[in-house]
């Protein structure tokens, strides 16, 4: 007698996994930390974060937060930067030692 087929459990999409990770984490995370926990390349994480950011701009329940990158040498803060990726160098002192931006999701 054949067993009835049940649909296999769906794998969680990468974006949902990242979204859930950011919601559950109490502290903001860097793209590198998200990459390690979600087993996705750092470059791919930035792509997913951009989509998550656009999605949550329309949300009435959640807010996507970005803590700006900061120069380790002169403490310049990249507040007006629109790109989510870490800048390659500081415009003020030309130093390449930049603290990564951090990402979080919070309820409104």
C-alpha positions, 0 to 999 in steps of 0.5 A: 500500500502506498503512503500518501505524499505530503508536501515537503516543508518549505525551506526558509528563503534567505531574505526571510532568514536574514529578516528573522535574524535581525528581528530576533537579535537584540543588538545591531549586526554587521553584514559580515556577522549576518553572512556568517549566521545565514551562510551567504556571501557578504556581497549577497547579504548587501543585496538582500538588505537593500530589498529588505530596506525597501520592503520595510519602508512601506511597513507600518509595524517594522523599521529598518535601522542602519548605524552609519559606518565610521572612520576608526582614525578620525571618527568621521561618520558616514551619515548621508551615505545611501549605499549600505556597503562599507565605504572603501576609505574616509573622505576626510583623512583618506584612511581605509580603516572603516568600521562597518555599518550595522543593521537592525530591525525594530518594531514601531 
